[in-house]
């Protein structure tokens, strides 16, 4: 039986197979794009002891359905930045998450913080597209790629000036990420096969990462009680989606995750 991840990847791979654009042309265009804002640098630049928050612009999810289907990306980005989000993550997958490249452009135009293109990267042209739409970083999901693709796409991010957030779920995937010298490693607590959240996953994986790797915990982070064990496990950054995008006070929700309370 096909899993959520299988079905999503099948769609993206079918689209990639039909893409007739010439890769070398896209790479050259991507290399000539304006400078990025430094996604990884922003995550490492927050005050000591405070988590860097990557706040997600997310309309819907396969597991929860609509979250904020009618959101305005620019308005949400401004609210997140006002709360002190170090970076944004913007879903650009249309079919399963209701996102679009236009959402990323609108969000990035509204603020000065770096932006991750959150999508299912299955082709080198996806990396180039991320750069050309204005993203500062791209997501590489280890579970979605073979070793050659993972290495090639990671090298390509360097070539075109993007940061790469390399997403893992377990020890075997961590080994694969470290084999390509990944500098930003995200542990997704949501199982991409079942879409269930395991809040102990990131705590288990954090201490296994070597010094020099920026550690990012992803999914299932709702409040400060969830933050504390992740900081103890060595995480510098947290990618937070549903709990902040559905909040009535997005600015305050970001501040609370940072440990500052919801006020000034």
C-alpha positions as CSV (number, residue, x, y, z in Angstrom):
1,X,0.0,0.0,0.0
2,X,1.4,3.4,-1.0
3,X,2.2,5.8,1.9
4,X,1.5,9.5,2.1
5,X,5.2,10.1,1.2
6,X,5.0,7.7,-1.7
7,X,2.0,9.4,-3.2
8,X,3.4,12.9,-2.8
9,X,6.8,11.9,-4.3
10,X,5.1,10.1,-7.2
11,X,3.4,13.3,-8.2
12,X,6.6,15.3,-8.0
13,X,8.6,12.8,-9.9
14,X,6.0,12.6,-12.6
15,X,6.1,16.4,-13.0
16,X,9.9,16.3,-13.0
17,X,10.0,13.6,-15.7
18,X,7.8,15.8,-18.0
19,X,10.0,18.9,-17.4
20,X,11.8,19.6,-20.7
21,X,13.8,22.6,-19.4
22,X,17.6,22.4,-19.9
23,X,19.4,22.0,-16.6
24,X,22.6,23.8,-17.6
25,X,20.6,26.9,-18.5
26,X,18.7,26.9,-15.2
27,X,22.0,26.5,-13.3
28,X,23.5,29.4,-15.0
29,X,20.5,31.6,-14.3
30,X,20.5,30.5,-10.7
31,X,24.2,31.3,-10.3
32,X,23.5,34.8,-11.5
33,X,20.5,35.5,-9.2
34,X,20.8,38.2,-6.5
35,X,22.6,37.3,-3.3
36,X,20.7,35.3,-0.7
37,X,20.2,36.4,2.9
38,X,22.1,33.6,4.7
39,X,19.7,31.1,6.1
40,X,22.2,29.1,8.2
41,X,23.9,32.3,9.4
42,X,20.6,33.6,10.7
43,X,20.0,30.4,12.6
44,X,23.4,30.7,14.3
45,X,23.0,34.4,15.0
46,X,20.3,34.4,17.7
47,X,21.2,35.2,21.4
48,X,22.9,32.4,23.3
49,X,20.4,30.1,25.0
50,X,17.5,31.2,22.8
51,X,16.2,29.0,20.0
52,X,16.2,30.3,16.5
53,X,12.6,30.0,15.3
54,X,11.8,29.0,11.6
55,X,8.2,29.9,11.4
56,X,6.2,28.3,8.7
57,X,3.7,29.8,6.2
58,X,1.4,26.8,5.8
59,X,-2.2,26.7,4.4
60,X,-3.0,23.0,4.9
61,X,-1.5,19.6,5.6
62,X,-2.4,16.1,4.4
63,X,-3.0,14.9,8.0
64,X,-4.9,18.0,9.4
65,X,-6.6,19.4,6.3
66,X,-7.1,23.2,6.2
67,X,-5.1,25.2,8.8
68,X,-5.2,28.7,7.4
69,X,-6.4,28.2,3.8
70,X,-7.1,31.9,3.2
71,X,-3.9,33.4,4.8
72,X,-2.1,36.3,3.2
73,X,1.6,35.2,3.1
74,X,2.9,38.7,3.4
75,X,0.8,39.5,6.5
76,X,1.7,36.2,8.2
77,X,5.4,36.8,7.4
78,X,5.3,40.3,9.0
79,X,3.6,38.8,12.1
80,X,6.3,36.2,12.4
81,X,9.1,38.6,11.9
82,X,7.6,41.0,14.5
83,X,7.7,38.1,17.0
84,X,11.4,37.6,16.3
85,X,11.4,34.6,13.9
86,X,15.0,34.1,12.7
87,X,13.8,32.6,9.4
88,X,10.6,31.6,7.5
89,X,9.6,28.4,5.9
90,X,7.1,28.6,3.1
91,X,5.3,25.6,1.6
92,X,5.3,25.7,-2.2
93,X,3.6,22.3,-2.8
94,X,0.2,23.0,-4.4
95,X,-1.6,19.7,-4.4
96,X,-1.0,18.4,-0.9
97,X,-0.3,21.6,1.1
98,X,-2.1,24.3,-0.8
99,X,1.1,26.3,-1.2
100,X,2.8,28.0,-4.2
101,X,5.9,29.8,-5.4
102,X,3.8,32.9,-5.3
103,X,3.4,32.4,-1.5
104,X,7.1,32.3,-1.1
105,X,7.6,35.5,-3.2
106,X,5.0,37.4,-1.2
107,X,6.3,36.3,2.2
108,X,9.9,37.1,1.3
109,X,9.0,40.5,-0.2
110,X,7.3,41.5,3.1
111,X,10.2,40.9,5.5
112,X,14.0,40.9,5.6
113,X,14.6,37.5,7.2
114,X,15.8,34.4,5.1
115,X,13.2,32.0,3.7
116,X,13.3,28.2,3.2
117,X,11.5,26.7,0.2
118,X,9.6,23.9,1.9
119,X,8.8,21.3,-0.8
120,X,9.7,17.8,-2.0
121,X,13.0,18.2,-4.0
122,X,13.3,15.3,-6.4
123,X,15.1,16.9,-9.3
124,X,18.1,19.2,-9.8
125,X,15.8,21.7,-11.5
126,X,13.8,21.9,-8.2
127,X,17.0,23.3,-6.6
128,X,17.4,25.9,-9.4
129,X,13.7,26.8,-9.1
130,X,14.1,27.5,-5.4
131,X,16.9,29.9,-6.1
132,X,15.1,31.6,-9.0
133,X,11.9,32.2,-7.0
134,X,14.0,33.9,-4.4
135,X,14.4,31.3,-1.7
136,X,17.5,31.4,0.5
137,X,17.5,27.7,1.4
138,X,16.0,24.5,0.1
139,X,14.8,21.3,1.8
140,X,16.5,18.0,1.0
141,X,14.6,15.0,2.5
142,X,17.0,12.1,2.9
143,X,14.1,9.6,2.8
144,X,13.1,10.9,-0.7
145,X,16.5,10.7,-2.4
146,X,19.1,8.0,-3.1
147,X,22.7,8.6,-2.2
148,X,23.8,10.0,-5.6
149,X,20.8,12.4,-5.7
150,X,21.4,13.6,-2.2
151,X,25.1,14.3,-2.9
152,X,24.4,15.9,-6.3
153,X,21.6,18.2,-5.0
154,X,23.6,19.2,-2.0
155,X,26.6,20.1,-4.2
156,X,24.3,22.1,-6.5
157,X,22.9,24.1,-3.6
158,X,26.5,25.3,-2.9
159,X,27.0,26.0,-6.6
160,X,24.0,28.3,-6.8
161,X,24.4,29.9,-3.4
162,X,21.6,28.3,-1.4
163,X,21.7,26.8,2.0
164,X,20.4,23.2,2.3
165,X,18.4,21.9,5.2
166,X,18.9,18.2,5.1
167,X,16.0,16.4,6.8
168,X,16.4,13.1,8.6
169,X,14.3,10.8,10.7
170,X,16.7,8.2,12.2
171,X,20.3,7.1,12.7
172,X,20.7,5.6,9.3
173,X,19.5,8.8,7.6
174,X,21.8,10.8,9.9
175,X,24.8,8.8,8.6
176,X,23.8,9.6,5.0
177,X,23.5,13.3,5.8
178,X,26.9,13.4,7.5
179,X,28.4,11.5,4.5
180,X,27.7,14.6,2.3
181,X,29.0,17.0,5.0
182,X,25.5,18.5,5.7
183,X,25.9,21.6,7.8
184,X,22.2,22.1,8.6
185,X,20.4,18.9,9.7
186,X,16.8,18.8,10.6
187,X,15.1,16.0,12.5
188,X,11.5,15.7,11.5
189,X,9.5,14.3,14.4
190,X,6.6,13.6,12.0
191,X,6.9,10.2,10.4
192,X,6.6,10.9,6.6
193,X,5.2,7.4,6.1
194,X,2.4,7.6,8.7
195,X,2.4,11.3,9.4
196,X,2.2,10.6,13.1
197,X,4.4,12.7,15.5
198,X,7.0,11.1,17.8
199,X,8.1,13.9,20.2
200,X,11.0,11.7,21.5
201,X,12.6,11.4,18.1
202,X,14.5,14.7,18.1
203,X,15.7,14.3,21.7
204,X,17.1,10.9,20.8
205,X,18.8,12.1,17.6
206,X,20.3,15.5,18.8
207,X,23.2,14.2,20.9
208,X,24.3,12.0,17.9
209,X,25.1,14.9,15.7
210,X,28.7,16.2,15.7
211,X,29.9,19.7,16.6
212,X,29.7,22.0,13.7
213,X,26.3,20.8,12.5
214,X,23.4,23.2,13.1
215,X,20.6,21.1,14.6
216,X,17.0,21.9,13.7
217,X,14.0,20.1,15.3
218,X,10.9,20.0,13.1
219,X,7.2,19.2,13.7
220,X,5.2,18.7,16.8
221,X,6.5,21.7,18.7
222,X,3.5,23.5,20.3
223,X,4.7,25.5,23.3
224,X,7.6,26.2,25.6
225,X,7.2,22.9,27.3
226,X,8.2,21.2,24.1
227,X,11.1,23.6,23.6
228,X,13.0,22.8,26.8
229,X,14.0,19.2,26.1
230,X,15.0,20.1,22.6
231,X,17.4,22.8,23.8
232,X,18.8,20.3,26.3
233,X,19.4,17.9,23.4
234,X,21.5,20.5,21.6
235,X,19.1,22.0,19.1
236,X,19.9,25.5,18.0
237,X,16.7,26.0,15.8
238,X,13.1,24.9,15.7
239,X,10.9,24.7,12.7
240,X,7.3,25.4,13.8
241,X,4.3,25.3,11.6
242,X,0.8,24.4,12.8
243,X,1.0,25.8,16.3
244,X,2.0,29.3,15.1
245,X,0.0,29.6,11.8
246,X,-3.2,28.7,13.6
247,X,-2.6,31.0,16.6
248,X,-4.8,34.1,17.0
249,X,-1.6,35.9,18.1
250,X,1.2,34.7,15.8
251,X,3.6,37.4,17.0
252,X,3.0,36.4,20.6
253,X,3.3,32.7,19.8
254,X,6.8,33.2,18.3
255,X,7.8,35.2,21.3
256,X,6.6,32.5,23.7
257,X,8.5,29.8,21.9
258,X,11.6,32.0,22.3
259,X,11.0,32.2,26.0
260,X,10.2,35.9,26.0
261,X,6.5,35.9,26.9
262,X,3.9,37.2,24.5
263,X,4.3,41.0,25.3
264,X,7.0,43.5,24.5
